[in-house]
Amino acid sequence: MSSILLVTASPRPNSFSTQIAIELAELLLTSNAAGTLVRRDLAANPLPHMDSGFATAIHKPAEAFSAAEAAAIRLSDELVAEVLAADTLVIGTAFINFNITSNLKSWIDYIGRAGKTFRYTPSGPEGLAKGKKAYVVLASGGIYSHGSGIALDHATPYLKSVLALVGITDVEVIRIEGVNRGSDGAANAVNTARAQVARIAA
């Protein structure tokens, strides 16, 4: 059985990244009748940003938790369980101020936990969520895959780094770029992304 975790994070109505991420996840699911799909919509249901309670709780034994700390850890455990249960992750995000959305960053803060999704070893961190495939669907108003824009794309290297931290190194990026370059630019960007999605699903 194939389990797909779909995480979408764009706050924009009619989001291109959300649209293409959903299409990809549904196509992957269609190709495996026994598969399952778990949806985590961070725009509709944003996570609380990491606070002092969660930052403290991850270093305390459970019996010492306050009620607020226990609630934060329960949420983190739920999110971690979704990642560990999935064979495939589909992550859709808008590109805002050269990086990912803040709600996606909160999700990363909750799932990047020592002892849960990675561990420290004498040779450095080791991911505990190995053997998974991740697709990152990234929508941007400008062009950041080549030319001078590459230096301003902090989203792609960051996501690849944090996914590698938890053991996910097989990452494919689907770009929907140049959507602010007129209606033709948006249509061409979506069509290019859909063609890549079709190749993946095939």
PyMOL CGO cylinders between C-alpha atoms (Angstrom):
from pymol import cmd
from pymol.cgo import CYLINDER

trace = [
    CYLINDER, 0.00, 0.00, 0.00, 1.15, 3.54, -0.75, 0.3, 1, 1, 1, 1, 1, 1,
    CYLINDER, 1.15, 3.54, -0.75, 0.41, 6.27, 1.77, 0.3, 1, 1, 1, 1, 1, 1,
    CYLINDER, 0.41, 6.27, 1.77, 0.57, 9.87, 0.57, 0.3, 1, 1, 1, 1, 1, 1,
    CYLINDER, 0.57, 9.87, 0.57, 0.86, 12.88, 2.87, 0.3, 1, 1, 1, 1, 1, 1,
    CYLINDER, 0.86, 12.88, 2.87, -0.28, 16.08, 1.16, 0.3, 1, 1, 1, 1, 1, 1,
    CYLINDER, -0.28, 16.08, 1.16, 0.82, 19.28, 2.90, 0.3, 1, 1, 1, 1, 1, 1,
    CYLINDER, 0.82, 19.28, 2.90, -0.37, 22.58, 1.41, 0.3, 1, 1, 1, 1, 1, 1,
    CYLINDER, -0.37, 22.58, 1.41, 0.61, 25.96, 2.79, 0.3, 1, 1, 1, 1, 1, 1,
    CYLINDER, 0.61, 25.96, 2.79, -0.29, 28.82, 0.46, 0.3, 1, 1, 1, 1, 1, 1,
    CYLINDER, -0.29, 28.82, 0.46, -2.55, 31.48, 1.99, 0.3, 1, 1, 1, 1, 1, 1,
    CYLINDER, -2.55, 31.48, 1.99, -3.56, 32.74, -1.45, 0.3, 1, 1, 1, 1, 1, 1,
    CYLINDER, -3.56, 32.74, -1.45, -7.07, 32.12, -2.83, 0.3, 1, 1, 1, 1, 1, 1,
    CYLINDER, -7.07, 32.12, -2.83, -6.96, 29.95, -5.97, 0.3, 1, 1, 1, 1, 1, 1,
    CYLINDER, -6.96, 29.95, -5.97, -3.36, 29.07, -5.13, 0.3, 1, 1, 1, 1, 1, 1,
    CYLINDER, -3.36, 29.07, -5.13, -1.39, 27.54, -7.98, 0.3, 1, 1, 1, 1, 1, 1,
    CYLINDER, -1.39, 27.54, -7.98, 0.83, 25.53, -5.65, 0.3, 1, 1, 1, 1, 1, 1,
    CYLINDER, 0.83, 25.53, -5.65, -2.16, 24.07, -3.81, 0.3, 1, 1, 1, 1, 1, 1,
    CYLINDER, -2.16, 24.07, -3.81, -3.96, 23.28, -7.05, 0.3, 1, 1, 1, 1, 1, 1,
    CYLINDER, -3.96, 23.28, -7.05, -1.03, 21.44, -8.63, 0.3, 1, 1, 1, 1, 1, 1,
    CYLINDER, -1.03, 21.44, -8.63, -0.07, 19.68, -5.38, 0.3, 1, 1, 1, 1, 1, 1,
    CYLINDER, -0.07, 19.68, -5.38, -3.62, 18.32, -5.06, 0.3, 1, 1, 1, 1, 1, 1,
    CYLINDER, -3.62, 18.32, -5.06, -3.62, 17.20, -8.69, 0.3, 1, 1, 1, 1, 1, 1,
    CYLINDER, -3.62, 17.20, -8.69, -0.33, 15.39, -8.21, 0.3, 1, 1, 1, 1, 1, 1,
    CYLINDER, -0.33, 15.39, -8.21, -1.43, 13.67, -5.00, 0.3, 1, 1, 1, 1, 1, 1,
    CYLINDER, -1.43, 13.67, -5.00, -4.71, 12.54, -6.56, 0.3, 1, 1, 1, 1, 1, 1,
    CYLINDER, -4.71, 12.54, -6.56, -2.95, 11.19, -9.65, 0.3, 1, 1, 1, 1, 1, 1,
    CYLINDER, -2.95, 11.19, -9.65, -0.47, 9.28, -7.49, 0.3, 1, 1, 1, 1, 1, 1,
    CYLINDER, -0.47, 9.28, -7.49, -3.37, 7.88, -5.50, 0.3, 1, 1, 1, 1, 1, 1,
    CYLINDER, -3.37, 7.88, -5.50, -5.25, 6.87, -8.66, 0.3, 1, 1, 1, 1, 1, 1,
    CYLINDER, -5.25, 6.87, -8.66, -2.27, 4.80, -9.76, 0.3, 1, 1, 1, 1, 1, 1,
    CYLINDER, -2.27, 4.80, -9.76, -2.49, 2.77, -6.54, 0.3, 1, 1, 1, 1, 1, 1,
    CYLINDER, -2.49, 2.77, -6.54, -6.01, 1.61, -5.72, 0.3, 1, 1, 1, 1, 1, 1,
    CYLINDER, -6.01, 1.61, -5.72, -4.92, 0.41, -2.26, 0.3, 1, 1, 1, 1, 1, 1,
    CYLINDER, -4.92, 0.41, -2.26, -3.27, 3.71, -1.38, 0.3, 1, 1, 1, 1, 1, 1,
    CYLINDER, -3.27, 3.71, -1.38, -4.34, 6.29, 1.18, 0.3, 1, 1, 1, 1, 1, 1,
    CYLINDER, -4.34, 6.29, 1.18, -4.19, 10.07, 1.20, 0.3, 1, 1, 1, 1, 1, 1,
    CYLINDER, -4.19, 10.07, 1.20, -3.81, 12.24, 4.30, 0.3, 1, 1, 1, 1, 1, 1,
    CYLINDER, -3.81, 12.24, 4.30, -4.34, 15.99, 3.79, 0.3, 1, 1, 1, 1, 1, 1,
    CYLINDER, -4.34, 15.99, 3.79, -2.78, 18.63, 6.03, 0.3, 1, 1, 1, 1, 1, 1,
    CYLINDER, -2.78, 18.63, 6.03, -4.03, 22.07, 4.92, 0.3, 1, 1, 1, 1, 1, 1,
    CYLINDER, -4.03, 22.07, 4.92, -1.89, 24.57, 6.79, 0.3, 1, 1, 1, 1, 1, 1,
    CYLINDER, -1.89, 24.57, 6.79, -3.67, 27.57, 5.29, 0.3, 1, 1, 1, 1, 1, 1,
    CYLINDER, -3.67, 27.57, 5.29, -7.14, 26.48, 6.40, 0.3, 1, 1, 1, 1, 1, 1,
    CYLINDER, -7.14, 26.48, 6.40, -5.86, 25.08, 9.69, 0.3, 1, 1, 1, 1, 1, 1,
    CYLINDER, -5.86, 25.08, 9.69, -2.64, 26.90, 10.60, 0.3, 1, 1, 1, 1, 1, 1,
    CYLINDER, -2.64, 26.90, 10.60, -0.40, 25.50, 13.28, 0.3, 1, 1, 1, 1, 1, 1,
    CYLINDER, -0.40, 25.50, 13.28, 0.62, 27.66, 16.22, 0.3, 1, 1, 1, 1, 1, 1,
    CYLINDER, 0.62, 27.66, 16.22, 4.13, 28.97, 15.83, 0.3, 1, 1, 1, 1, 1, 1,
    CYLINDER, 4.13, 28.97, 15.83, 6.70, 27.41, 18.11, 0.3, 1, 1, 1, 1, 1, 1,
    CYLINDER, 6.70, 27.41, 18.11, 6.56, 29.02, 21.52, 0.3, 1, 1, 1, 1, 1, 1,
    CYLINDER, 6.56, 29.02, 21.52, 8.43, 28.70, 24.79, 0.3, 1, 1, 1, 1, 1, 1,
    CYLINDER, 8.43, 28.70, 24.79, 6.12, 25.87, 25.93, 0.3, 1, 1, 1, 1, 1, 1,
    CYLINDER, 6.12, 25.87, 25.93, 6.96, 23.61, 23.01, 0.3, 1, 1, 1, 1, 1, 1,
    CYLINDER, 6.96, 23.61, 23.01, 10.63, 24.62, 22.99, 0.3, 1, 1, 1, 1, 1, 1,
    CYLINDER, 10.63, 24.62, 22.99, 10.82, 23.67, 26.67, 0.3, 1, 1, 1, 1, 1, 1,
    CYLINDER, 10.82, 23.67, 26.67, 8.70, 20.53, 26.50, 0.3, 1, 1, 1, 1, 1, 1,
    CYLINDER, 8.70, 20.53, 26.50, 10.86, 18.75, 23.93, 0.3, 1, 1, 1, 1, 1, 1,
    CYLINDER, 10.86, 18.75, 23.93, 13.62, 18.65, 26.56, 0.3, 1, 1, 1, 1, 1, 1,
    CYLINDER, 13.62, 18.65, 26.56, 11.46, 17.49, 29.47, 0.3, 1, 1, 1, 1, 1, 1,
    CYLINDER, 11.46, 17.49, 29.47, 10.06, 14.11, 30.54, 0.3, 1, 1, 1, 1, 1, 1,
    CYLINDER, 10.06, 14.11, 30.54, 6.33, 13.69, 29.90, 0.3, 1, 1, 1, 1, 1, 1,
    CYLINDER, 6.33, 13.69, 29.90, 5.50, 13.54, 33.59, 0.3, 1, 1, 1, 1, 1, 1,
    CYLINDER, 5.50, 13.54, 33.59, 6.86, 17.07, 34.01, 0.3, 1, 1, 1, 1, 1, 1,
    CYLINDER, 6.86, 17.07, 34.01, 4.70, 18.64, 31.28, 0.3, 1, 1, 1, 1, 1, 1,
    CYLINDER, 4.70, 18.64, 31.28, 2.28, 21.44, 32.01, 0.3, 1, 1, 1, 1, 1, 1,
    CYLINDER, 2.28, 21.44, 32.01, -1.10, 21.20, 30.28, 0.3, 1, 1, 1, 1, 1, 1,
    CYLINDER, -1.10, 21.20, 30.28, 0.06, 23.57, 27.53, 0.3, 1, 1, 1, 1, 1, 1,
    CYLINDER, 0.06, 23.57, 27.53, 3.31, 21.67, 27.03, 0.3, 1, 1, 1, 1, 1, 1,
    CYLINDER, 3.31, 21.67, 27.03, 1.47, 18.36, 26.83, 0.3, 1, 1, 1, 1, 1, 1,
    CYLINDER, 1.47, 18.36, 26.83, -0.88, 19.79, 24.18, 0.3, 1, 1, 1, 1, 1, 1,
    CYLINDER, -0.88, 19.79, 24.18, 2.05, 21.05, 22.10, 0.3, 1, 1, 1, 1, 1, 1,
    CYLINDER, 2.05, 21.05, 22.10, 3.79, 17.68, 22.24, 0.3, 1, 1, 1, 1, 1, 1,
    CYLINDER, 3.79, 17.68, 22.24, 0.58, 15.86, 21.31, 0.3, 1, 1, 1, 1, 1, 1,
    CYLINDER, 0.58, 15.86, 21.31, 0.27, 18.05, 18.22, 0.3, 1, 1, 1, 1, 1, 1,
    CYLINDER, 0.27, 18.05, 18.22, 3.89, 17.45, 17.30, 0.3, 1, 1, 1, 1, 1, 1,
    CYLINDER, 3.89, 17.45, 17.30, 3.52, 13.70, 17.81, 0.3, 1, 1, 1, 1, 1, 1,
    CYLINDER, 3.52, 13.70, 17.81, 0.47, 13.70, 15.52, 0.3, 1, 1, 1, 1, 1, 1,
    CYLINDER, 0.47, 13.70, 15.52, 2.34, 15.54, 12.77, 0.3, 1, 1, 1, 1, 1, 1,
    CYLINDER, 2.34, 15.54, 12.77, 5.41, 13.31, 13.16, 0.3, 1, 1, 1, 1, 1, 1,
    CYLINDER, 5.41, 13.31, 13.16, 3.22, 10.20, 12.92, 0.3, 1, 1, 1, 1, 1, 1,
    CYLINDER, 3.22, 10.20, 12.92, 1.77, 11.44, 9.63, 0.3, 1, 1, 1, 1, 1, 1,
    CYLINDER, 1.77, 11.44, 9.63, 5.25, 11.87, 8.18, 0.3, 1, 1, 1, 1, 1, 1,
    CYLINDER, 5.25, 11.87, 8.18, 6.50, 8.50, 9.38, 0.3, 1, 1, 1, 1, 1, 1,
    CYLINDER, 6.50, 8.50, 9.38, 3.40, 6.70, 8.06, 0.3, 1, 1, 1, 1, 1, 1,
    CYLINDER, 3.40, 6.70, 8.06, 3.71, 8.16, 4.59, 0.3, 1, 1, 1, 1, 1, 1,
    CYLINDER, 3.71, 8.16, 4.59, 5.58, 6.61, 1.69, 0.3, 1, 1, 1, 1, 1, 1,
    CYLINDER, 5.58, 6.61, 1.69, 5.30, 9.81, -0.35, 0.3, 1, 1, 1, 1, 1, 1,
    CYLINDER, 5.30, 9.81, -0.35, 5.11, 13.47, 0.67, 0.3, 1, 1, 1, 1, 1, 1,
    CYLINDER, 5.11, 13.47, 0.67, 3.63, 16.14, -1.58, 0.3, 1, 1, 1, 1, 1, 1,
    CYLINDER, 3.63, 16.14, -1.58, 4.38, 19.63, -0.26, 0.3, 1, 1, 1, 1, 1, 1,
    CYLINDER, 4.38, 19.63, -0.26, 2.83, 22.68, -1.89, 0.3, 1, 1, 1, 1, 1, 1,
    CYLINDER, 2.83, 22.68, -1.89, 3.92, 26.18, -0.96, 0.3, 1, 1, 1, 1, 1, 1,
    CYLINDER, 3.92, 26.18, -0.96, 3.87, 29.70, -2.25, 0.3, 1, 1, 1, 1, 1, 1,
    CYLINDER, 3.87, 29.70, -2.25, 7.18, 31.51, -2.63, 0.3, 1, 1, 1, 1, 1, 1,
    CYLINDER, 7.18, 31.51, -2.63, 6.95, 34.59, -0.38, 0.3, 1, 1, 1, 1, 1, 1,
    CYLINDER, 6.95, 34.59, -0.38, 9.86, 36.97, 0.20, 0.3, 1, 1, 1, 1, 1, 1,
    CYLINDER, 9.86, 36.97, 0.20, 12.22, 34.43, -1.38, 0.3, 1, 1, 1, 1, 1, 1,
    CYLINDER, 12.22, 34.43, -1.38, 11.27, 31.57, 0.96, 0.3, 1, 1, 1, 1, 1, 1,
    CYLINDER, 11.27, 31.57, 0.96, 8.49, 29.25, 2.10, 0.3, 1, 1, 1, 1, 1, 1,
    CYLINDER, 8.49, 29.25, 2.10, 5.37, 30.37, 3.93, 0.3, 1, 1, 1, 1, 1, 1,
    CYLINDER, 5.37, 30.37, 3.93, 5.56, 30.84, 7.69, 0.3, 1, 1, 1, 1, 1, 1,
    CYLINDER, 5.56, 30.84, 7.69, 2.89, 28.18, 8.30, 0.3, 1, 1, 1, 1, 1, 1,
    CYLINDER, 2.89, 28.18, 8.30, 5.00, 25.60, 6.48, 0.3, 1, 1, 1, 1, 1, 1,
    CYLINDER, 5.00, 25.60, 6.48, 7.98, 26.64, 8.61, 0.3, 1, 1, 1, 1, 1, 1,
    CYLINDER, 7.98, 26.64, 8.61, 5.86, 25.92, 11.71, 0.3, 1, 1, 1, 1, 1, 1,
    CYLINDER, 5.86, 25.92, 11.71, 5.07, 22.44, 10.35, 0.3, 1, 1, 1, 1, 1, 1,
    CYLINDER, 5.07, 22.44, 10.35, 8.80, 21.83, 9.88, 0.3, 1, 1, 1, 1, 1, 1,
    CYLINDER, 8.80, 21.83, 9.88, 9.49, 22.99, 13.45, 0.3, 1, 1, 1, 1, 1, 1,
    CYLINDER, 9.49, 22.99, 13.45, 6.97, 20.45, 14.76, 0.3, 1, 1, 1, 1, 1, 1,
    CYLINDER, 6.97, 20.45, 14.76, 8.16, 17.48, 12.68, 0.3, 1, 1, 1, 1, 1, 1,
    CYLINDER, 8.16, 17.48, 12.68, 11.93, 18.07, 12.94, 0.3, 1, 1, 1, 1, 1, 1,
    CYLINDER, 11.93, 18.07, 12.94, 12.40, 16.46, 16.34, 0.3, 1, 1, 1, 1, 1, 1,
    CYLINDER, 12.40, 16.46, 16.34, 15.48, 14.74, 17.71, 0.3, 1, 1, 1, 1, 1, 1,
    CYLINDER, 15.48, 14.74, 17.71, 14.64, 11.20, 18.73, 0.3, 1, 1, 1, 1, 1, 1,
    CYLINDER, 14.64, 11.20, 18.73, 11.53, 11.17, 16.53, 0.3, 1, 1, 1, 1, 1, 1,
    CYLINDER, 11.53, 11.17, 16.53, 12.46, 12.02, 12.94, 0.3, 1, 1, 1, 1, 1, 1,
    CYLINDER, 12.46, 12.02, 12.94, 16.23, 12.23, 13.35, 0.3, 1, 1, 1, 1, 1, 1,
    CYLINDER, 16.23, 12.23, 13.35, 18.86, 11.35, 15.91, 0.3, 1, 1, 1, 1, 1, 1,
    CYLINDER, 18.86, 11.35, 15.91, 22.30, 12.59, 16.78, 0.3, 1, 1, 1, 1, 1, 1,
    CYLINDER, 22.30, 12.59, 16.78, 25.22, 10.23, 16.18, 0.3, 1, 1, 1, 1, 1, 1,
    CYLINDER, 25.22, 10.23, 16.18, 28.99, 10.64, 16.56, 0.3, 1, 1, 1, 1, 1, 1,
    CYLINDER, 28.99, 10.64, 16.56, 29.18, 11.37, 12.84, 0.3, 1, 1, 1, 1, 1, 1,
    CYLINDER, 29.18, 11.37, 12.84, 26.31, 13.86, 12.85, 0.3, 1, 1, 1, 1, 1, 1,
    CYLINDER, 26.31, 13.86, 12.85, 22.50, 13.80, 12.55, 0.3, 1, 1, 1, 1, 1, 1,
    CYLINDER, 22.50, 13.80, 12.55, 20.86, 10.70, 11.04, 0.3, 1, 1, 1, 1, 1, 1,
    CYLINDER, 20.86, 10.70, 11.04, 17.36, 10.84, 9.57, 0.3, 1, 1, 1, 1, 1, 1,
    CYLINDER, 17.36, 10.84, 9.57, 14.77, 8.37, 10.83, 0.3, 1, 1, 1, 1, 1, 1,
    CYLINDER, 14.77, 8.37, 10.83, 12.25, 8.87, 8.01, 0.3, 1, 1, 1, 1, 1, 1,
    CYLINDER, 12.25, 8.87, 8.01, 14.28, 7.20, 5.27, 0.3, 1, 1, 1, 1, 1, 1,
    CYLINDER, 14.28, 7.20, 5.27, 13.02, 5.50, 2.14, 0.3, 1, 1, 1, 1, 1, 1,
    CYLINDER, 13.02, 5.50, 2.14, 10.40, 8.12, 1.25, 0.3, 1, 1, 1, 1, 1, 1,
    CYLINDER, 10.40, 8.12, 1.25, 9.88, 10.20, -1.86, 0.3, 1, 1, 1, 1, 1, 1,
    CYLINDER, 9.88, 10.20, -1.86, 9.02, 13.91, -1.62, 0.3, 1, 1, 1, 1, 1, 1,
    CYLINDER, 9.02, 13.91, -1.62, 7.63, 16.25, -4.23, 0.3, 1, 1, 1, 1, 1, 1,
    CYLINDER, 7.63, 16.25, -4.23, 7.83, 19.99, -3.61, 0.3, 1, 1, 1, 1, 1, 1,
    CYLINDER, 7.83, 19.99, -3.61, 5.38, 22.13, -5.59, 0.3, 1, 1, 1, 1, 1, 1,
    CYLINDER, 5.38, 22.13, -5.59, 6.63, 25.71, -5.51, 0.3, 1, 1, 1, 1, 1, 1,
    CYLINDER, 6.63, 25.71, -5.51, 4.76, 28.64, -7.08, 0.3, 1, 1, 1, 1, 1, 1,
    CYLINDER, 4.76, 28.64, -7.08, 6.47, 31.98, -7.62, 0.3, 1, 1, 1, 1, 1, 1,
    CYLINDER, 6.47, 31.98, -7.62, 5.66, 35.25, -9.33, 0.3, 1, 1, 1, 1, 1, 1,
    CYLINDER, 5.66, 35.25, -9.33, 9.12, 35.49, -10.87, 0.3, 1, 1, 1, 1, 1, 1,
    CYLINDER, 9.12, 35.49, -10.87, 11.68, 33.10, -12.32, 0.3, 1, 1, 1, 1, 1, 1,
    CYLINDER, 11.68, 33.10, -12.32, 14.06, 31.54, -9.81, 0.3, 1, 1, 1, 1, 1, 1,
    CYLINDER, 14.06, 31.54, -9.81, 15.17, 28.29, -11.43, 0.3, 1, 1, 1, 1, 1, 1,
    CYLINDER, 15.17, 28.29, -11.43, 17.83, 29.94, -13.58, 0.3, 1, 1, 1, 1, 1, 1,
    CYLINDER, 17.83, 29.94, -13.58, 19.57, 33.22, -14.16, 0.3, 1, 1, 1, 1, 1, 1,
    CYLINDER, 19.57, 33.22, -14.16, 20.06, 35.83, -11.47, 0.3, 1, 1, 1, 1, 1, 1,
    CYLINDER, 20.06, 35.83, -11.47, 16.99, 34.60, -9.58, 0.3, 1, 1, 1, 1, 1, 1,
    CYLINDER, 16.99, 34.60, -9.58, 18.74, 31.41, -8.43, 0.3, 1, 1, 1, 1, 1, 1,
    CYLINDER, 18.74, 31.41, -8.43, 20.59, 33.31, -5.70, 0.3, 1, 1, 1, 1, 1, 1,
    CYLINDER, 20.59, 33.31, -5.70, 17.27, 34.54, -4.28, 0.3, 1, 1, 1, 1, 1, 1,
    CYLINDER, 17.27, 34.54, -4.28, 15.63, 31.13, -4.04, 0.3, 1, 1, 1, 1, 1, 1,
    CYLINDER, 15.63, 31.13, -4.04, 16.03, 30.22, -0.38, 0.3, 1, 1, 1, 1, 1, 1,
    CYLINDER, 16.03, 30.22, -0.38, 12.97, 27.95, -0.39, 0.3, 1, 1, 1, 1, 1, 1,
    CYLINDER, 12.97, 27.95, -0.39, 14.31, 25.07, -2.47, 0.3, 1, 1, 1, 1, 1, 1,
    CYLINDER, 14.31, 25.07, -2.47, 17.67, 24.55, -0.73, 0.3, 1, 1, 1, 1, 1, 1,
    CYLINDER, 17.67, 24.55, -0.73, 16.04, 25.01, 2.67, 0.3, 1, 1, 1, 1, 1, 1,
    CYLINDER, 16.04, 25.01, 2.67, 13.33, 22.41, 2.04, 0.3, 1, 1, 1, 1, 1, 1,
    CYLINDER, 13.33, 22.41, 2.04, 15.85, 19.95, 0.64, 0.3, 1, 1, 1, 1, 1, 1,
    CYLINDER, 15.85, 19.95, 0.64, 18.06, 20.47, 3.69, 0.3, 1, 1, 1, 1, 1, 1,
    CYLINDER, 18.06, 20.47, 3.69, 15.33, 19.95, 6.28, 0.3, 1, 1, 1, 1, 1, 1,
    CYLINDER, 15.33, 19.95, 6.28, 13.92, 16.95, 4.43, 0.3, 1, 1, 1, 1, 1, 1,
    CYLINDER, 13.92, 16.95, 4.43, 17.42, 15.47, 4.29, 0.3, 1, 1, 1, 1, 1, 1,
    CYLINDER, 17.42, 15.47, 4.29, 17.73, 16.05, 8.04, 0.3, 1, 1, 1, 1, 1, 1,
    CYLINDER, 17.73, 16.05, 8.04, 14.84, 13.65, 8.64, 0.3, 1, 1, 1, 1, 1, 1,
    CYLINDER, 14.84, 13.65, 8.64, 16.17, 11.18, 6.06, 0.3, 1, 1, 1, 1, 1, 1,
    CYLINDER, 16.17, 11.18, 6.06, 14.24, 12.15, 2.93, 0.3, 1, 1, 1, 1, 1, 1,
    CYLINDER, 14.24, 12.15, 2.93, 16.78, 12.76, 0.20, 0.3, 1, 1, 1, 1, 1, 1,
    CYLINDER, 16.78, 12.76, 0.20, 14.76, 11.74, -2.89, 0.3, 1, 1, 1, 1, 1, 1,
    CYLINDER, 14.76, 11.74, -2.89, 13.17, 15.13, -3.58, 0.3, 1, 1, 1, 1, 1, 1,
    CYLINDER, 13.17, 15.13, -3.58, 11.73, 16.38, -6.87, 0.3, 1, 1, 1, 1, 1, 1,
    CYLINDER, 11.73, 16.38, -6.87, 10.75, 20.02, -7.32, 0.3, 1, 1, 1, 1, 1, 1,
    CYLINDER, 10.75, 20.02, -7.32, 7.82, 21.06, -9.51, 0.3, 1, 1, 1, 1, 1, 1,
    CYLINDER, 7.82, 21.06, -9.51, 8.01, 24.77, -10.23, 0.3, 1, 1, 1, 1, 1, 1,
    CYLINDER, 8.01, 24.77, -10.23, 5.12, 27.00, -11.24, 0.3, 1, 1, 1, 1, 1, 1,
    CYLINDER, 5.12, 27.00, -11.24, 7.15, 30.11, -11.90, 0.3, 1, 1, 1, 1, 1, 1,
    CYLINDER, 7.15, 30.11, -11.90, 6.55, 33.41, -13.60, 0.3, 1, 1, 1, 1, 1, 1,
    CYLINDER, 6.55, 33.41, -13.60, 2.86, 33.50, -12.67, 0.3, 1, 1, 1, 1, 1, 1,
    CYLINDER, 2.86, 33.50, -12.67, 2.95, 37.29, -12.27, 0.3, 1, 1, 1, 1, 1, 1,
    CYLINDER, 2.95, 37.29, -12.27, 4.10, 37.79, -15.84, 0.3, 1, 1, 1, 1, 1, 1,
    CYLINDER, 4.10, 37.79, -15.84, 0.64, 38.34, -17.25, 0.3, 1, 1, 1, 1, 1, 1,
    CYLINDER, 0.64, 38.34, -17.25, -2.14, 35.84, -17.92, 0.3, 1, 1, 1, 1, 1, 1,
    CYLINDER, -2.14, 35.84, -17.92, -0.03, 34.05, -20.52, 0.3, 1, 1, 1, 1, 1, 1,
    CYLINDER, -0.03, 34.05, -20.52, 2.81, 33.69, -18.01, 0.3, 1, 1, 1, 1, 1, 1,
    CYLINDER, 2.81, 33.69, -18.01, 0.51, 32.11, -15.44, 0.3, 1, 1, 1, 1, 1, 1,
    CYLINDER, 0.51, 32.11, -15.44, -1.07, 29.77, -18.01, 0.3, 1, 1, 1, 1, 1, 1,
    CYLINDER, -1.07, 29.77, -18.01, 2.31, 28.69, -19.35, 0.3, 1, 1, 1, 1, 1, 1,
    CYLINDER, 2.31, 28.69, -19.35, 3.64, 28.10, -15.83, 0.3, 1, 1, 1, 1, 1, 1,
    CYLINDER, 3.64, 28.10, -15.83, 0.66, 25.93, -14.89, 0.3, 1, 1, 1, 1, 1, 1,
    CYLINDER, 0.66, 25.93, -14.89, 0.82, 23.98, -18.16, 0.3, 1, 1, 1, 1, 1, 1,
    CYLINDER, 0.82, 23.98, -18.16, 4.53, 23.31, -17.68, 0.3, 1, 1, 1, 1, 1, 1,
    CYLINDER, 4.53, 23.31, -17.68, 3.92, 22.09, -14.14, 0.3, 1, 1, 1, 1, 1, 1,
    CYLINDER, 3.92, 22.09, -14.14, 1.02, 19.88, -15.27, 0.3, 1, 1, 1, 1, 1, 1,
    CYLINDER, 1.02, 19.88, -15.27, 3.22, 18.31, -17.93, 0.3, 1, 1, 1, 1, 1, 1,
    CYLINDER, 3.22, 18.31, -17.93, 5.79, 17.44, -15.24, 0.3, 1, 1, 1, 1, 1, 1,
    CYLINDER, 5.79, 17.44, -15.24, 3.03, 16.05, -13.01, 0.3, 1, 1, 1, 1, 1, 1,
    CYLINDER, 3.03, 16.05, -13.01, 1.79, 13.89, -15.88, 0.3, 1, 1, 1, 1, 1, 1,
    CYLINDER, 1.79, 13.89, -15.88, 5.29, 12.50, -16.42, 0.3, 1, 1, 1, 1, 1, 1,
    CYLINDER, 5.29, 12.50, -16.42, 5.58, 11.69, -12.71, 0.3, 1, 1, 1, 1, 1, 1,
    CYLINDER, 5.58, 11.69, -12.71, 2.18, 9.98, -12.59, 0.3, 1, 1, 1, 1, 1, 1,
    CYLINDER, 2.18, 9.98, -12.59, 2.99, 7.95, -15.70, 0.3, 1, 1, 1, 1, 1, 1,
]
cmd.load_cgo(trace, "trace")
